[in-house]
Amino acid sequence: MERSERERAAGRPQLLTIGELARRAGVTVKTVRHYSEEGLLPDAGRSGGGHRRYAPEALERLHWIRDLRAFGLSLPAVADALGGGSLEAALAERLRDVGGRLAALRWREAALRAVTEAPAAERPGLLRLLGAVPQPPTSEAPVRFWRRLLPRELPPPLLAGILDEAVPAPPADPDPARAVGYARLYAFTTRARMSAAGRCDRARAAAALPGRTDTVALYQGLGEAYALAAAAAGAGRPPAPGAELDAFVAAHARAYGERDCDAFRTGLRGTVRAGEDPRMAAYWRHVDEATGGAYPTMGAAHAWLVGALGAAG
């Protein structure tokens, strides 16, 4: 009987003490005990004295825990990954978190450089301006600005397309000038209250031409016209009549239920002038500062088309 028990014991895997497991994994006993108490590292039983014993496969599991923790994953995220969750999703979430932290640090570095490199008299104002921006910065304030300004009846896909064109993404790796530019954009769109005024301007503009305005048709057509005008402006072409202006006029003609003709274009020039708001010029100026003028904005495209409409007269 005694021999049979020894033979059965010899066939069982050798259990590890907590010290042996820690030594083989290159961690402390305290670390193993902590993971055990958190349920990440189940033991295979207890000794006669009540000490934890671990199966050999616990070593591989402990390596996984150690490696995932080295990448900064939280204990719940490690538990989920080891319990059958997606390891790829857990690592991707951690990567996004690290990216956000790096973006915040890059923004903070640019903001600090902007303040320290500025003349002493300008530093208090820059501190207040830059300190009010979330770190890392977000586009929430400019998006809210445009949502207040744009007609409520625009369908979601069209609205999303306009927001993509009108709202620049926060600079991922800004220099001091772009950090200040985005901070000014953030401050402007946070305090600007243009919704009521903008609607009044559009109402006055619409009154300049007869007929009911099809707002959706107008903004759909303007998207095409602005894309053409942005390409022309980017190529350095001066404003002039052509396909760009034709698309701009056609968008308004469809919206007002009118026919494109000389009289309509004359009326449209008045409509455009009535709808101009100097605050929008400030908005696009801040966008240029925030992006470093990297591309022609919708504001630049609109200005090009207005110039072309004037040249056509």
Salt bridges, closest charged atoms under 4 A:
GLU2 OE2 - ARG6 NH1 3.23
GLU7 OE2 - ARG3 NE 3.31
ASP43 OD2 - ARG52 NE 3.56
ASP67 OD1 - ARG66 NE 3.24
GLU93 OE1 - ARG96 NH2 2.69
ASP97 OD2 - ARG94 NH1 2.51
ASP97 OD2 - ARG101 NE 3.08
GLU117 OE2 - ARG113 NE 3.44
GLU140 OE1 - ARG144 NH1 3.92
ASP201 OD1 - ARG204 NH2 2.16
GLU244 OE2 - ARG237 NH1 2.95
ASP246 OD1 - ARG265 NH2 2.95
ASP260 OD2 - ARG265 NH2 2.94
GLU276 OE2 - HIS302 NE2 3.03
ASP277 OD2 - ARG279 NH2 2.72
GLU289 OE1 - ARG184 NH1 3.81
GLU289 OE1 - HIS286 ND1 3.44
